[in-house]
Structure formats: structure tokens, C-alpha cells
Amino acid sequence: MLVVQVNEGENIERALKRYKNKFNRTKVVRELRNRKEYVKPTVANRKMKMKAAYINQKFREED
């Protein structure tokens, strides 16, 4: 459970912003989206390889 201490005199919007940042760092929403539908392992591996090749290509273009 996420807990955000609200300091005395602190704006509620600031506390909500800290809560949202803490929640995003837990990656709960991303995990839920990934589990929404089943992805076969071969498809996941192919996607990871394509992403690695794209990043590698971008890195080589910089040099």
C-alpha cells in the first residue's frame, strides 16, 4: 500500500503529485496492460529482438 505523508502547510496538489509519481514507479498499470492479453513467447522474443535492433541502429547512426 502506498503511503504519502502530507506535511503541515503542504498543498494537497503537491501531495497528489508525489503519490502519482510513486504509483508510476511501481509500474502497476504497465503490468496490468501487459497481462490484458496473452502474448506467445515467440512473439515476445521477436518483439524484443526488433526493439534491440532498432536501438542498436539508432546508436550507430549517432556515431
C-alpha positions in Angstrom: 0.0 0.0 0.0 1.3 3.4 -1.0 1.5 6.0 1.8 2.3 9.7 1.3 2.8 11.8 4.3 1.2 15.3 3.9 3.4 17.8 5.7 1.8 20.6 7.6 1.1 23.6 5.3 1.7 21.5 2.2 -0.6 21.9 -0.8 -2.8 18.9 -1.5 -1.9 19.1 -5.2 1.7 18.6 -4.3 0.9 15.6 -2.2 -1.2 14.1 -5.1 1.7 14.7 -7.5 4.1 12.8 -5.1 1.5 10.0 -4.9 1.2 9.8 -8.7 5.0 9.7 -9.1 5.3 6.9 -6.5 2.5 4.9 -8.1 4.1 5.2 -11.6 7.4 4.0 -10.3 5.7 0.8 -9.1 4.7 0.0 -12.7 1.4 -1.5 -11.8 -0.5 0.0 -14.7 2.1 -1.3 -17.2 1.9 -4.8 -15.7 -1.9 -4.7 -16.0 -1.8 -3.7 -19.6 0.7 -6.4 -20.4 -1.5 -9.0 -18.8 -4.6 -7.9 -20.6 -4.0 -10.5 -23.3 -1.7 -13.4 -23.7 1.4 -13.0 -25.9 3.1 -16.1 -27.1 6.8 -16.4 -26.1 7.9 -16.5 -29.7 6.1 -13.2 -30.4 7.5 -11.6 -27.3 11.1 -12.7 -28.2 10.7 -11.4 -31.8 9.4 -8.0 -30.4 12.4 -7.8 -28.1 14.9 -8.6 -30.9 13.3 -6.0 -33.2 13.4 -3.4 -30.4 17.1 -4.2 -29.7 17.9 -3.9 -33.4 16.2 -0.6 -33.7 18.0 0.8 -30.6 21.3 -0.5 -32.0 20.7 1.1 -35.4 19.9 4.5 -33.7 23.0 4.2 -31.6 25.2 3.5 -34.7 23.6 6.4 -36.6 24.7 8.8 -33.8 28.4 7.8 -34.2 
